[in-house]
Amino acid sequence: MFHSHTHLQTESWAQTFAKSLKSGDVVALEGDLGAGKTAICAAICKCLGFEGTVNSPSYAIVHEYPHNPPIYHLDLYRLKTPTDLYDIGIELYTFSKGITLIEWPQMAGDFPLNITYRIKIEITGDTDREISLFRQIFISLGSNIEPRDERLAEARGLLKSEEPLDWKESKIYETEPWGEPDQAKFLNQVVSFSSEKTPQQLLSLCKGIEQKLGRQKREKWKEREIDLDLLYCGNEVVESEELTLPHPYIAQREFVLKPLREIAPDFYASTFSKSPSILS
């Protein structure tokens, strides 16, 4: 959570955030009219090397700025419902090789597409802006100790009670054990949501749920009452003794790839576009 009192503070925050953006990222800036979304868009564009204004001429919706990768600025104030997005071919911009910045009014309802980041902006006083940065999170769930279904359901319920924003869950798949074949089959699925928690906070949340549901300590890749693996936290890269992001074994695990592709096909395609064998 960031509290901004001046235009310079807002610009400084946006420029710091912009340094983490890469080709293919989609950023949705949400809030009431006048909450500062255009100022943040302008600061992001400036940091990425585009010096012009992002102020939109009357009735314009889509602006493309010369940059490598290109910057697409979508001003959606005039849209009334999420379904109006498809009239302008929004999927062409949110699944592209550029960086897409979308100004999305709160009054238009929930955002219907996969996004990398969503930034919520609210006016908390006469001048204060409260800015929350939400990343797209993916977590893999698994169990091969009965009652497997009940354990997955409990884990989903605990996660969703903590992180209900943009919640998605795949079907449940029965899969062969990975890493240690001499054990019972697993039930696996992948869930996704938006969160402003850090990777370390999300790891603590997952470990806390595993402990609450009775996971016992065993050798690596042995049977598990419940297993929660943090796969992605936006585009965060972490390498520590406790956590590696993205998860290092994603591309080797069909029990992760299949449900991930089910709930986030655009994210999956853009992430694994350089690995044709995985996409097949």
N, C-alpha and C positions, 0 to 999 in steps of 0.2 A: 504494500500500500504506500502510495506517494502523495504527499500533500503539497500542492503548488500554490504559492502566494503571488507570484509574478510571472509575466510572460517569459522572462529569461530563465526562470526555474523550470517552466514547462519545456522550453526549448532544450535546455541542458539534459533533462530526463529523456526526452525523445531522441536526442542525438546519441546518448549512451545506449539506448535500446536499439537504435538503427544499426549499430555496429555488429549486432548479432544476426541480422537478417541475411538470408542467402536466396539465390534463385529458386523460385517455386513457392516461396512463403506467401501466405495470405494473411493479412492483418485486418481484423474488423474492429473499427473504433465506434463504440456505442455510447449513447447518452442522449439527454434532452437537447433540444436546439440551443445553441450558444454555449455548450459545455466545454468547448475548446478543442473539438476534433480537428477542425481545419488548421489550427495552430500546430497541433502535433503532426499532422500530415506534412505541413510545410517544413517543420524541423527535420522530419525523417528524410524528405526529399533533399533538403540542403545537405545533410550529412552524407547522403549517397552520391552527391556530386551534381545535383540539379539545383541551380540557383534561382530558377523562376518561381513565381507564385503558384499556389495550388487553388487560389480563389476561383470558383467556377463561374463562367459566364452564364447568363440566364438560360435556363432550360437545358443546359448541357449535363450529361450524366457521366460519360466516360471520357477520360483524358489520358493520352499516352505521352510520356515524356521521354525524349531521347536519352538513353542511358544504357549501359551494359552491366547487368541485365536491365531490360526496360522496366520502367515504373508505370503501373496502371493505377490511376486514381479514379475511383467510382464514387460519385456523389449521389447518394440514394435518398436524399431528403424528400423528393417528390413522389416516391413510391409509397403506396398505401398498404400493400400486403406483401408477404414474402414471395407469393407466386408471381408477382409482377417482375421479379428479378429475371425470370426466364424470357421475358419479352425483349430484353436487351442482350440475350445470349451470355449471361454472366458466367456460365460454365467455361466459356472460352478464356476468360481472364483468371478464374480461380484454379485452372488446371493448365498453367502456362509456364514458360521458362523465365517469366519476369517476376517482379515483386508487386503484389497487388495490395493497395491500401483502400479500404472500403469505409466510407462514412455512413454509418447505419443508425438511423433514428430509433430511439427506444420505442416510440409509439407504433412502429411498424411490426412489432412482434419478434418472435424468436428467429434466430438466424438459421437457415435450413441447410447450410453447406459445411463440408469439412474445412476447417480453418486451422492455421498454425498457431496464431495468437488472437485473442480477443481482448481489447482494452476497453474497460468501462470507465466512463468519465462522468462525474456528478459535481454539481456546484453545492458545496457544503455550507457556504456562508456568502456574504456579499462579494468576496473576491476569491475565496479558497476553492481550489479544485482538488477533488479526491480521485486519484487515478489508480485503478487496479489492473494488473497484467495477468491474464489467464493463459496458460499454456495448454496445448492438447496433450493429454496423457493416455498412454496405452499400458494396460496391465494384463498379464497372462495368469489364469487361474487353473489349477490342476489338483486332482485327488485320485488316489488308487486304493484307499482304505475305506471300506463301507462304514456308514452310508454315504457314498460318493456324491449323489445328487443333493442330499441335504447339506452336506458340507459346502458345496459350491453355492447353493442358495443362501446359506448363512453368510458366506463371505461377500457375495454380491450385495446382500442387504446392508451389511456393515459399511461397505465402501460407499454405496449409494446414499446412505444416511449422512455420510461425511461430505460427499462430493456429488450432488445431484445435477450439476449444470452440464447440459449437452450430453446426458448419459446415453450410451449405446452399449448393447451387449450382443455377442454373437450367439449362434446356436451352440449346443454342447456336442462335442465330438468324442467318441471313444477311440483311443489311440494306443498303439504299442508303446511300452516304456522306452525311454531314451537314455543312453549312457550306461544303463545296467539292465539287460534284457530279462534276467531271471526274476520276474516279479509280476504282479497282476497288472492288467490294463488300466490306463488312466481315463478319466473324464477331463476334458480340457475345453476352455473357451477364452476369449479375449474380450475385455471391456474397455470402453473409452469414455473420457469425460474431460471437461475443462476445469483447471484448478490454478490458483495463485500460490499454492504451496511450492516450496523448493524441492529439489530431488531428495535431499536428506530428510525433509519432513514427510515426503511420500513414502520413502523407505521405512521410516519409523511407523507410519500408519500401517503398511503391509505387514511388518513384523509383529505389530501389536495385534492385528487380526489373526495372524497365524497362531500366536500364543493363546489368544482367547478361545480359538477353536480347537485347542489341544494338540498342536503339532509337537511331536517328540523329536529329540535330537538323534540323528542317525548318520551313517556314513553318506558321503556325497552320492547323489542320484539313486539312493535307496527309496523304498516306499515312503509315501507321505500322506498324513491325514489331510493336509491342505498345503498348497504351495502358491504364493503370490510373487510373481516376478515383474518388476518394473521394467518395461520395454523401452519406452520413449517418454521424455518430458520436454515437449516442444522440440527444439533443436539443440537442447543442452548436451554438452559432451562432458562426461565425468569419468575420471579414472582414479580410483582410490581403493584401499584395502576392502572397504565395505561395499562399494558400488561402482559398476561400470555402465555408462550410458553412451550410446544405445547399448542394449543388452548384447553381449558378444556372440550369442549362439542363435540369434533370430533366423539368419539365413539357412541354418542347418536343420531347423525344426519345422516340419510340415504342420505339426499340431499348433504352432504359433502362426505360421504363414497363412494357412487356410482360413481361420477365423478373422485374422487381421484383414485379409483381402475382402472378406464378407462385409465387415462393418465400415471399412474405409478404403474403397477401391481406388479413389484418386490418390490418396496418400500412399497406398501400396505401390501403385504403378510408378509414381514419381520417385519413390524411395529405391525401388529395385529395377528401374528402367535400364540400368547398365548390366543387369544380370538376366539375360533372356531365358536361361534354363530355369530360373526361379519363377518367372512369370508364366511358364507353360503349365 
